[in-house]
Amino acid sequence: MDGALAALYDRPDSADGSGPRSAGLGSSAPRVARWLGDIRTYFPTSVVQVMQRDAMDRLGLTQLLLEPEMLDAVEPDVHLVGTLLSLNRVMPETTKATARMVVEKVVRAVEERIAQHTRAAVTGALNRSARTSNPKLRDIDWNRTIRANLAHYLPEHRTVVPQRLVGYARRSQAVQRDVVLAIDQSGSMASSVVYASVFGAVLASMRALRTSLVVFDTAVVDLTDKLADPVDVLFGTQLGGGTDINRAIAYSQSLITRPTESMFVLISDLYEGGIRAEMLTRMAAMKDAGVQVVVLLALSDEGAPSFDRDNAAALAGLGIPAFACTPDKFPELLALSLERGDIGRWAQSL
């Protein structure tokens, strides 16, 4: 254990003062592969994943991931998937099959973690979204019922007499809502791209929703036809490059034909390389048309990222809060959005 840790973290300055040097790991593929096997033997998975990320950052081992035998030795996680996707354009064919297996393993684990909760939250929200004055007991909206009957308050009994019930109606239409996900694929958004792709695939599997997914940098790519398999979605992305949020919003607007029945989710750090004024105008227009607009600075487990605070403040001024969200909270956010709840207040509680 000490040797495995020392190989990565003991990096004394070189004698000639030229800077830090590796204390034993180096960049030899066989040596690194043995080290990866050692740390999987000695440490729990969560620690192994941290050490792998540190090795990529501290020792510059990213290029070694282009070798299939290296991929067989690593412990798959979301960060590794992001690194592999960033190498997609330079990855040799001999490596792509192994890389796809690694990505698929992570995707299936994420899907297992989020799918059931997401479907339950969204289905419940859609069922509650219509109101009725003759609800069944389980469908009574007690908060609205109390407010509707405050005139019938009896002080002597300290109670409200509910002369009119307000509740939820059950919907049966095949398509209830349109959801458009627009994902920034700049390098800093790698984890968000992974999670958003899996969520998109889960939502696309629900008949009550019509889900579209686009990814963007300076160009926009519609990956809706790949939503049956989030692995295909991920390999359709090209992490890195510039950002034109305005162009992505313009394309997303073209997908929205029923504004009051639509939800638009923009996942971006808001560093705009396009026309900022047009971006803000388009967002305001969507909101004014009745679209439920949500802006996520990140969809990951890592908290608030670096983001453009001026653009976030400008969106907040339009009544569109921008905030980071964890994957575990995203189903709750979806449900609240589909019910047209107060997103800003919910975000403040995170």
Secondary structure, DSSP 8 states (H G I E B T S, - for coil): -HHHHHHHH---B-TTSS-B--SS-TT-HHHHHHHHHHHHHHS-HHHHHHHHHHHHHHH--GGGGGSHHHHHHS---HHHHHHHHHTGGG--HHHHHHHHHHHHHHHHHHHHHHHHHHHHHHHHHHHHSEEESS--GGGB-HHHHHHHTGGGEETTTTEE--SS--EEE----S--EEEEEEEE-SGGGHHHHHHHHHHHHHHHT-TTEEEEEEEESSSEEE-GGGTT-HHHHHHT----S---HHHHHHHHHHH-S-GGGEEEEEE------S-HHHHHHHHHHHHHHT-EEEEEEEESSS------HHHHHHHHHTT--EEEE-TTTHHHHHHHHHTT--HHHHHHT-
